[in-house]
Amino acid sequence: MATQPKLTHRPLGKGGLSVSAIGLGCMSLSGIYGSAEDAVSEDLIRHAIDMGVDHFDSSDMYGWGHNEQVVGRALKGRRDGVVLATKFGQTQRPGQSNGVNGRPEYVIEACEASLKRLGVDVIDLYYQHRVDPAVPVEDTVGAMAKLVQQGKVRFLGMSEAAPDRIRRAHAVHPIAAVQTEYSLLYREEAEETRKTTTELGISFVAYSPLGRGFLTGAIKTFADVDGRRAAHPRFQEQNFDQNRALVAKIEEIAAAKSCTPAQVTLAWLLAQGPDVVAIPGTRYAPRLDENIGALNVALSAADVALISAAIPVGAVAGTRYPAGGMAGVFI
């Protein structure tokens, strides 16, 4: 096999872990944004590795175990040199919004189940996916730290935790990465969180960096909105036109830079600081290649300022999740 290209790498935390600045968020491989064939998904992950991507992000909630199985099969024989991240903490409640569970005994149980589905002996980066307000974060992270001591997990992460909770978690055991939605469309909470993570030497993993597809420019009319997106306020009819007009500004900038809207969006995100890495999701190899191409887009400080001004903080219409989802983020 040909030598894999070496993409730009960035550290995750201070413990020696590093990843390609653009990784792959694997959620869409479990039917979240349309049907996905497992064999095609596995080929996509292997293609990503061949292209130099070495950061793969899953969760026990994506397809309720299905996603980890797909990722695990794809990594068979390719595990070395790959940073495998997964998450726990959301629980299934049919007919209702997801529950959360941060109890120490559940942390251990969830990790064992993830290891089995992934078919691996160790998880490189293990996140609490959503905060459980009923359980002190010190207790949850204490259990996660035991997994590190046992050699089942290498590094710890938090997802959608607010700054105070991140500080409390980091005081129990070093947190390598915090994962939060971060894109040109949704910046307030991420940028507030980064004030704390940067101070503590914690890296920031940006999920949905392309605004669930909005910032790719592929969603041009309200008729293009389908599947899960239709439930998100930013895509609903009363908000669509305002948000689409914001994306059009990015399309103009991308055209001037001779790149795609997705590439200029990802380049802008990575220009926010060396602590930031992105995990855009896709089901398609050409899209993955396009996303990686963002690493070749050079932005000056003036370019970054121009892009930031094109979509000012707070300009987007609609929250980033429906009401039920909003109750579980940034807490």
LINRA-V639782 format. One record per residue. N is the residue number from 1. RES is the residue in one letter. PSI is psi as a letter, one per 40 degrees, with the letter a starting at -180 (NA if undefined). Layout:
N,RES,PSI + N,RES,PSI
This chain:
1,M,i + 2,A,i + 3,T,h + 4,Q,i + 5,P,i + 6,K,h + 7,L,i + 8,T,h + 9,H,i + 10,R,i + 11,P,i + 12,L,h + 13,G,a + 14,K,e + 15,G,e + 16,G,e + 17,L,h + 18,S,i + 19,V,i + 20,S,h + 21,A,d + 22,I,h + 23,G,a + 24,L,h + 25,G,h + 26,C,e + 27,M,d + 28,S,e + 29,L,e + 30,S,f + 31,G,e + 32,I,d + 33,Y,f + 34,G,i + 35,S,i + 36,A,h + 37,E,h + 38,D,d + 39,A,d + 40,V,d + 41,S,d + 42,E,d + 43,D,d + 44,L,d + 45,I,d + 46,R,d + 47,H,d + 48,A,d + 49,I,d + 50,D,d + 51,M,e + 52,G,e + 53,V,h + 54,D,e + 55,H,h + 56,F,h + 57,D,h + 58,S,a + 59,S,i + 60,D,e + 61,M,d + 62,Y,h + 63,G,e + 64,W,f + 65,G,d + 66,H,d + 67,N,d + 68,E,d + 69,Q,d + 70,V,d + 71,V,d + 72,G,d + 73,R,d + 74,A,d + 75,L,e + 76,K,h + 77,G,e + 78,R,e + 79,R,d + 80,D,h + 81,G,e + 82,V,h + 83,V,h + 84,L,h + 85,A,h + 86,T,i + 87,K,i + 88,F,i + 89,G,d + 90,Q,i + 91,T,i + 92,Q,h + 93,R,g + 94,P,h + 95,G,e + 96,Q,i + 97,S,i + 98,N,i + 99,G,i + 100,V,i + 101,N,h + 102,G,e + 103,R,i + 104,P,d + 105,E,d + 106,Y,d + 107,V,d + 108,I,d + 109,E,d + 110,A,d + 111,C,d + 112,E,d + 113,A,d + 114,S,d + 115,L,d + 116,K,d + 117,R,d + 118,L,d + 119,G,f + 120,V,i + 121,D,d + 122,V,i + 123,I,h + 124,D,d + 125,L,h + 126,Y,h + 127,Y,i + 128,Q,h + 129,H,d + 130,R,i + 131,V,i + 132,D,h + 133,P,e + 134,A,e + 135,V,h + 136,P,h + 137,V,d + 138,E,d + 139,D,d + 140,T,d + 141,V,d + 142,G,d + 143,A,d + 144,M,d + 145,A,d + 146,K,d + 147,L,d + 148,V,d + 149,Q,d + 150,Q,e + 151,G,e + 152,K,e + 153,V,i + 154,R,d + 155,F,i + 156,L,i + 157,G,i + 158,M,i + 159,S,h + 160,E,f + 161,A,i + 162,A,i + 163,P,d + 164,D,d + 165,R,d + 166,I,d + 167,R,d + 168,R,d + 169,A,d + 170,H,d + 171,A,d + 172,V,d + 173,H,i + 174,P,h + 175,I,h + 176,A,d + 177,A,i + 178,V,h + 179,Q,h + 180,T,i + 181,E,h + 182,Y,h + 183,S,i + 184,L,d + 185,L,d + 186,Y,h + 187,R,d + 188,E,d + 189,E,d + 190,A,d + 191,E,d + 192,E,d + 193,T,d + 194,R,d + 195,K,d + 196,T,d + 197,T,d + 198,T,d + 199,E,d + 200,L,e + 201,G,f + 202,I,h + 203,S,i + 204,F,h + 205,V,h + 206,A,h + 207,Y,i + 208,S,f + 209,P,e + 210,L,f + 211,G,f + 212,R,f + 213,G,e + 214,F,d + 215,L,e + 216,T,e + 217,G,e + 218,A,d + 219,I,g + 220,K,d + 221,T,i + 222,F,d + 223,A,e + 224,D,e + 225,V,h + 226,D,i + 227,G,b + 228,R,d + 229,R,d + 230,A,d + 231,A,e + 232,H,h + 233,P,d + 234,R,d + 235,F,e + 236,Q,i + 237,E,d + 238,Q,e + 239,N,e + 240,F,d + 241,D,d + 242,Q,d + 243,N,d + 244,R,d + 245,A,d + 246,L,d + 247,V,d + 248,A,d + 249,K,d + 250,I,d + 251,E,d + 252,E,d + 253,I,d + 254,A,d + 255,A,d + 256,A,d + 257,K,e + 258,S,f + 259,C,a + 260,T,i + 261,P,d + 262,A,d + 263,Q,d + 264,V,d + 265,T,d + 266,L,d + 267,A,d + 268,W,d + 269,L,d + 270,L,d + 271,A,e + 272,Q,d + 273,G,i + 274,P,e + 275,D,e + 276,V,h + 277,V,i + 278,A,i + 279,I,g + 280,P,i + 281,G,i + 282,T,i + 283,R,e + 284,Y,h + 285,A,d + 286,P,d + 287,R,d + 288,L,d + 289,D,d + 290,E,d + 291,N,d + 292,I,d + 293,G,e + 294,A,d + 295,L,e + 296,N,e + 297,V,h + 298,A,h + 299,L,h + 300,S,i + 301,A,d + 302,A,d + 303,D,d + 304,V,d + 305,A,d + 306,L,d + 307,I,d + 308,S,d + 309,A,d + 310,A,d + 311,I,g + 312,P,i + 313,V,h + 314,G,e + 315,A,d + 316,V,i + 317,A,h + 318,G,i + 319,T,i + 320,R,e + 321,Y,i + 322,P,i + 323,A,d + 324,G,d + 325,G,d + 326,M,d + 327,A,e + 328,G,e + 329,V,i + 330,F,f + 331,I,NA
